């Protein structure tokens, strides 16, 4: 009888396993990330990596990333993928860059938990945002000629100093016009 002198008693070991629930949202350690990339970088080049932190463990730390609101751009210049091993956002170039038309791109990067536990919905959204600013560095491009090629014809009896044609050299940051005039030149017949 338990509780009496000389009564029977027993004991056991109980193991309690505490499992994690997804009760923490991802958080970026900083609100602004800055990268730079040359305007000549090929499509598919990784611009940079960013990682949001999550205090949970196991699959509750799994997250996805999305890009939102690219300022001053017609269409998405960048895309984002998630590295499944490190849970980092990899920002990748999706379109060619042009320093002269847009030297800086600004995007909003959003981190979201992959597995949201509905029991914690009242804690707020399980997402965070950071601004990513990408500076495009200028690369000296060779000039383009307009027309790009072609034959300028001139009448054989044209006066010296006559206008033969106009060729424009286009360099994204400058224009140069060249006016071609006829100069008298001796021809030798080749036999």
Secondary structure, DSSP 8 states (H G I E B T S, - for coil): -TTSTT--------------------EES-SEEEEEEETT--TT-EEEEE-EE-SS-GGGG-EEEEEEEEET-SS-SEEEEE-TTT--EEEEE-S---TTT-SEEEEEEEEEESS--GGGGGG--SEEEEEEEEEEE------EEESSS------TT--TT-EEEEEEEEETTEEEEEEEE----------
